[in-house]
Amino acid sequence: MNAATMRPEVFCEEMPAPQRIAPFAAALSADVTVEGTDVGTGRVIVLHDPAGNDAWAGTFRLVAYVRAEIDLELVTDPLLADVGWTWLTDALAGHDAAHHAASGTVTRVATESFGEMGDEGGTAQVEIRASWTPDHDPDEAPDLTAHVEAWGELLCTAAGLEPVPEGVAVMPSRRGQRSTDPR
């Protein structure tokens, strides 16, 4: 998971993983910041059960969560949910993150302020919750790099960042790295 390269706008770090879902788990959290403003947040968890899990159709499962601010007008767009799911499937395909048994939800959240807070106006967010099983040789642990990078792309897309053009290398900043190397 730590081998994944993220855009410089993404600050990613390890977080405690849930301990009751699977015998083994690891997790990352991330925030997307543009010009000092947080515009998106998320986490990705990898679960491993050597005995397998019928619901996962495998022994590994990735669970992702993404939440990002969106324009208030978009929250009523009937295509927002379909588009949000497409952001995930396109990111997985674009990173060659072979998988199966994908499932999830896309939720629209609208907030209106009242009383003393009435001047603040409304806000809106999109939340994407998804899980999928990585395809891999059953005799080896899967390489999750592409899957974590796809989650990072999903996070950036939901937050409204323009895609990195094909052929352009992402130059990660120190802020976007998870390395424990003190250099």
VOBA-1610 file (N, C-alpha, C; in pm, whole numbers, padded with zeros to 5 digits, always signed):
BEGIN
Met+00082-00119+00000Met+00000+00000+00000Met+00086+00126+00000Asn+00196+00121+00072Asn+00281+00240+00084Asn+00360+00270-00042Ala+00362+00179-00138Ala+00435+00203-00263Ala+00356+00292-00359Ala+00229+00316-00330Ala+00145+00396-00418Ala+00194+00541-00422Thr+00188+00600-00541Thr+00224+00740-00561Thr+00097+00823-00567Met+00095+00928-00487Met-00021+01017-00482Met+00016+01154-00539Arg-00084+01227-00582Arg-00064+01364-00628Arg-00017+01451-00512Pro+00050+01563-00543Pro+00100+01649-00434Pro-00010+01709-00348Glu-00132+01718-00398Glu-00243+01773-00320Glu-00294+01675-00214Val-00247+01551-00220Val-00297+01446-00131Val-00197+01421-00018Phe-00244+01439+00104Phe-00165+01404+00221Phe-00220+01271+00272Cys-00137+01168+00268Cys-00180+01033+00298Cys-00095+00977+00410Glu-00159+00909+00504Glu-00084+00849+00614Glu-00155+00724+00663Glu-00078+00640+00731Glu-00137+00519+00788Glu-00229+00556+00902Met-00331+00474+00919Met-00426+00493+01029Met-00457+00356+01087Pro-00510+00350+01209Pro-00547+00220+01264Pro-00656+00155+01179Ala-00640+00026+01156Ala-00738-00048+01076Ala-00838-00116+01169Pro-00960-00138+01120Pro-01057-00211+01202Pro-01005-00352+01230Gln-01026-00400+01350Gln-00970-00529+01391Gln-01072-00643+01393Arg-01200-00613+01380Arg-01302-00717+01396Arg-01354-00773+01264Ile-01321-00710+01154Ile-01378-00752+01026Ile-01302-00869+00966Ala-01170-00869+00983Ala-01086-00973+00925Ala-00967-00995+01017Pro-00904-01112+01008Pro-00789-01138+01094Pro-00672-01041+01071Phe-00659-00991+00948Phe-00549-00899+00915Phe-00606-00779+00841Ala-00557-00660+00874Ala-00606-00539+00809Ala-00500-00429+00818Ala-00503-00341+00718Ala-00418-00221+00716Ala-00501-00110+00655Ala-00470+00015+00692Ala-00552+00125+00644Ala-00470+00252+00623Leu-00515+00332+00528Leu-00459+00464+00501Leu-00573+00565+00504Ser-00540+00687+00548Ser-00635+00797+00537Ser-00568+00905+00454Ala-00650+00989+00393Ala-00595+01096+00309Ala-00686+01216+00310Asp-00625+01331+00293Asp-00696+01457+00274Asp-00643+01521+00148Val-00732+01582+00072Val-00693+01658-00047Val-00704+01805-00011Thr-00592+01877-00028Thr-00588+02019+00007Thr-00546+02099-00115Val-00624+02202-00145Val-00594+02292-00257Val-00588+02433-00201Glu-00474+02498-00219Glu-00453+02635-00171Glu-00494+02651-00025Gly-00454+02556+00057Gly-00478+02563+00200Gly-00617+02522+00245Thr-00702+02480+00154Thr-00838+02439+00188Thr-00855+02290+00165Asp-00906+02221+00267Asp-00938+02079+00250Asp-01062+02066+00164Val-01050+01993+00054Val-01163+01976-00039Val-01210+01833-00049Gly-01139+01741+00014Gly-01181+01602+00011Gly-01108+01522+00118Thr-01168+01412+00156Thr-01107+01324+00255Thr-01147+01181+00223Gly-01069+01087+00271Gly-01104+00948+00247Gly-01015+00852+00323Arg-01050+00726+00307Arg-00968+00620+00365Arg-00983+00495+00279Val-00880+00414+00283Val-00884+00285+00214Val-00831+00181+00311Ile-00899+00069+00316Ile-00865-00038+00409Ile-00847-00166+00327Val-00742-00239+00357Val-00728-00371+00297Val-00751-00474+00408Leu-00838-00568+00377Leu-00872-00675+00470Leu-00819-00806+00414His-00773-00893+00502His-00725-01025+00458His-00774-01132+00556Asp-00840-01230+00499Asp-00883-01347+00575Asp-00831-01469+00500Pro-00725-01533+00551Pro-00667-01649+00481Pro-00767-01761+00453Ala-00873-01769+00534Ala-00974-01872+00513Ala-01070-01835+00401Gly-01063-01712+00354Gly-01153-01667+00249Gly-01284-01618+00307Asn-01357-01550+00222Asn-01486-01495+00263Asn-01577-01502+00141Asp-01687-01575+00152Asp-01777-01592+00037Asp-01826-01459-00017Ala-01857-01364+00071Ala-01907-01233+00027Ala-01802-01157-00053Trp-01673-01181-00024Trp-01565-01114-00095Trp-01530-01186-00224Ala-01563-01313-00233Ala-01519-01399-00344Ala-01366-01398-00351Gly-01304-01413-00233Gly-01158-01415-00226Gly-01110-01405-00082Thr-00980-01386-00066Thr-00920-01376+00067Thr-00878-01233+00101Phe-00879-01143+00003Phe-00847-01001+00025Phe-00966-00917-00018Arg-00983-00802+00047Arg-01089-00709+00010Arg-01041-00568+00038Leu-01065-00478-00055Leu-01037-00337-00034Leu-01169-00267-00006Val-01167-00179+00093Val-01284-00100+00130Val-01242+00046+00125Ala-01316+00125+00048Ala-01278+00265+00029Ala-01393+00357+00065Tyr-01355+00473+00115Tyr-01450+00579+00147Tyr-01391+00710+00096Val-01473+00790+00031Val-01432+00921-00021Val-01546+01019+00007Arg-01512+01137+00058Arg-01610+01244+00075Arg-01548+01374+00024Ala-01623+01447-00057Ala-01572+01571-00114Ala-01684+01675-00123Glu-01644+01800-00111Glu-01737+01911-00130Glu-01772+01920-00278Ile-01898+01950-00308Ile-01941+01972-00446Ile-02026+02098-00449Asp-02049+02151-00568Asp-02136+02266-00583Asp-02277+02227-00537Leu-02342+02316-00468Leu-02475+02290-00414Leu-02574+02248-00522Glu-02560+02305-00641Glu-02651+02272-00751Glu-02639+02127-00796Leu-02521+02068-00777Leu-02499+01930-00823Leu-02570+01826-00737Val-02604+01861-00614Val-02661+01762-00524Val-02796+01711-00574Thr-02866+01789-00656Thr-02996+01744-00709Thr-02985+01682-00848Asp-02866+01676-00903Asp-02847+01617-01036Asp-02875+01467-01029Pro-02972+01418-01106Pro-03007+01275-01099Pro-02894+01183-01147Leu-02797+01236-01218Leu-02686+01153-01267Leu-02567+01150-01173Leu-02570+01227-01064Leu-02454+01235-00974Leu-02411+01098-00922Ala-02504+01015-00880Ala-02469+00883-00828Ala-02401+00798-00934Asp-02458+00795-01054Asp-02397+00717-01163Asp-02257+00769-01197Val-02244+00900-01201Val-02113+00960-01231Val-02013+00927-01121Gly-02055+00936-00995Gly-01966+00902-00883Gly-01916+00759-00890Trp-02005+00666-00926Trp-01963+00526-00939Trp-01868+00510-01058Thr-01893+00583-01164Thr-01805+00578-01281Thr-01666+00630-01247Trp-01657+00730-01159Trp-01525+00778-01116Trp-01444+00663-01058Leu-01509+00578-00977Leu-01440+00463-00918Leu-01399+00363-01025Thr-01495+00320-01107Thr-01464+00216-01206Thr-01361+00264-01308Asp-01369+00390-01347Asp-01270+00445-01439Asp-01131+00451-01375Ala-01124+00488-01248Ala-00995+00494-01178Ala-00933+00355-01167Leu-01014+00255-01133Leu-00963+00118-01125Leu-00913+00071-01262Ala-00992+00096-01366Ala-00952+00055-01501Ala-00827+00132-01547Gly-00823+00261-01518Gly-00710+00344-01561Gly-00579+00307-01496His-00585+00243-01381His-00463+00201-01311His-00438+00051-01327Asp-00515-00013-01415Asp-00503-00158-01436Asp-00515-00235-01304Ala-00605-00189-01218Ala-00629-00254-01090Ala-00737-00361-01110Ala-00693-00476-01158Ala-00786-00586-01188Ala-00859-00628-01061His-00991-00645-01073His-01072-00674-00955His-01201-00744-00996His-01274-00789-00896His-01408-00844-00916His-01490-00819-00790Ala-01618-00852-00796Ala-01710-00840-00684Ala-01715-00698-00626Ala-01714-00597-00713Ala-01724-00458-00666Ala-01866-00428-00621Ser-01876-00351-00515Ser-02006-00307-00467Ser-01989-00175-00394Gly-02099-00102-00377Gly-02088+00022-00303Gly-02207+00113-00320Thr-02192+00234-00265Thr-02298+00334-00270Thr-02237+00470-00301Val-02319+00556-00358Val-02285+00697-00377Val-02398+00775-00311Thr-02360+00862-00218Thr-02457+00937-00139Thr-02438+01086-00161Arg-02550+01155-00177Arg-02549+01301-00186Arg-02590+01356-00050Val-02516+01456-00003Val-02546+01517+00126Val-02561+01667+00105Ala-02677+01720+00144Ala-02700+01865+00136Ala-02725+01918+00276Thr-02664+02030+00308Thr-02678+02090+00439Thr-02727+02233+00424Glu-02831+02267+00496Glu-02883+02404+00499Glu-02865+02457+00640Ser-02829+02585+00653Ser-02807+02647+00784Ser-02925+02737+00819Phe-02958+02740+00950Phe-03072+02817+00998Phe-03035+02897+01122Gly-03123+02985+01161Gly-03105+03064+01282Gly-02981+03153+01271Glu-02900+03153+01375Glu-02779+03235+01379Glu-02680+03194+01270Met-02693+03075+01217Met-02603+03027+01113Met-02663+03046+00973Gly-02780+03106+00963Gly-02852+03120+00837Gly-02775+03191+00728Asp-02685+03280+00765Asp-02608+03355+00665Asp-02503+03269+00595Glu-02473+03152+00650Glu-02367+03068+00594Glu-02408+02999+00464Gly-02535+02990+00436Gly-02578+02925+00313Gly-02565+02775+00322Gly-02597+02709+00213Gly-02593+02564+00210Gly-02460+02509+00160Thr-02437+02385+00190Thr-02320+02314+00139Thr-02365+02178+00088Ala-02281+02115+00009Ala-02313+01982-00043Ala-02186+01899-00053Gln-02202+01771-00032Gln-02092+01677-00046Gln-02140+01553-00120Val-02045+01484-00178Val-02070+01351-00233Val-01986+01254-00152Glu-02045+01140-00118Glu-01975+01034-00046Glu-01980+00907-00129Ile-01865+00847-00146Ile-01856+00721-00220Ile-01801+00615-00125Arg-01876+00510-00108Arg-01833+00396-00026Arg-01832+00275-00119Ala-01719+00210-00124Ala-01707+00099-00219Ala-01615-00008-00164Ser-01632-00128-00214Ser-01540-00237-00183Ser-01526-00324-00306Trp-01410-00389-00316Trp-01383-00478-00428Trp-01274-00576-00388Thr-01270-00686-00460Thr-01170-00790-00437Thr-01066-00783-00548Pro-00939-00766-00510Pro-00834-00759-00613Pro-00810-00896-00675Asp-00794-00899-00807Asp-00756-01022-00876Asp-00607-01045-00850His-00571-01169-00818His-00430-01201-00796His-00410-01351-00796Asp-00286-01392-00806Asp-00249-01532-00795Asp-00280-01577-00652Pro-00363-01679-00633Pro-00400-01719-00497Pro-00283-01768-00413Asp-00171-01800-00476Asp-00052-01845-00402Asp+00036-01729-00357Glu-00002-01607-00393Glu+00079-01489-00358Glu-00012-01378-00305Ala+00046-01290-00226Ala-00027-01171-00181Ala-00041-01077-00301Pro-00154-01008-00312Pro-00171-00917-00426Pro-00084-00792-00412Asp-00045-00737-00526Asp+00021-00606-00528Asp-00092-00504-00527Leu-00101-00428-00422Leu-00211-00335-00405Leu-00180-00194-00452Thr-00063-00173-00507Thr-00022-00039-00549Thr-00124+00024-00642Ala-00163-00045-00748Ala-00257+00011-00845Ala-00393+00040-00782His-00435-00043-00689His-00564-00024-00622His-00562+00101-00534Val-00454+00121-00461Val-00443+00239-00375Val-00430+00365-00461Glu-00355+00357-00571Glu-00345+00472-00661Glu-00480+00505-00724Ala-00559+00403-00756Ala-00694+00427-00811Ala-00782+00496-00706Trp-00771+00453-00580Trp-00845+00520-00472Trp-00801+00667-00461Gly-00670+00693-00471Gly-00622+00831-00467Gly-00676+00914-00582Glu-00684+00854-00701Glu-00742+00924-00815Glu-00891+00951-00793Leu-00963+00853-00740Leu-01104+00872-00708Leu-01121+00989-00612Leu-01038+00996-00512Leu-01044+01104-00414Leu-01023+01239-00481Cys-00924+01248-00569Cys-00897+01374-00639Cys-01008+01411-00736Thr-01062+01313-00806Thr-01171+01339-00901Thr-01294+01389-00827Ala-01330+01323-00718Ala-01446+01366-00641Ala-01427+01507-00586Ala-01302+01542-00553Ala-01272+01674-00499Ala-01266+01781-00607Gly-01280+01741-00733Gly-01285+01838-00844Gly-01152+01872-00906Leu-01045+01798-00875Leu-00916+01824-00937Leu-00917+01776-01081Glu-00856+01853-01169Glu-00844+01812-01308Glu-00755+01689-01317Pro-00783+01598-01410Pro-00696+01480-01425Pro-00557+01519-01471Val-00460+01438-01432Val-00324+01457-01479Val-00320+01406-01623Pro-00276+01489-01719Pro-00274+01444-01859Pro-00185+01321-01878Glu-00226+01237-01972Glu-00149+01117-02002Glu-00009+01156-02046Gly+00090+01086-01995Gly+00229+01112-02029Gly+00295+01212-01936Val+00219+01273-01845Val+00276+01368-01749Val+00296+01294-01618Ala+00416+01301-01566Ala+00447+01234-01440Ala+00405+01321-01323Val+00349+01258-01221Val+00312+01328-01099Val+00439+01346-01017Met+00464+01469-00976Met+00580+01499-00893Met+00531+01513-00750Pro+00540+01407-00671Pro+00487+01415-00535Pro+00565+01513-00450Ser+00493+01581-00362Ser+00559+01670-00267Ser+00587+01592-00140Arg+00668+01648-00053Arg+00694+01583+00076Arg+00563+01565+00151Arg+00472+01660+00136Arg+00345+01656+00206Arg+00265+01532+00167Gly+00278+01487+00044Gly+00199+01375-00004Gly+00261+01240+00017Gln+00373+01234+00085Gln+00440+01106+00102Gln+00418+01048+00241Arg+00426+00919+00248Arg+00407+00849+00375Arg+00537+00793+00426Ser+00646+00826+00367Ser+00774+00768+00404Ser+00811+00799+00547Thr+00878+00705+00613Thr+00929+00729+00746Thr+01077+00765+00740Asp+01132+00775+00621Asp+01271+00813+00602Asp+01286+00960+00644Pro+01377+00990+00740Pro+01388+01127+00791Pro+01449+01227+00694Arg+01492+01187+00576Arg+01555+01282+00482Arg+01460+01381+00428
//
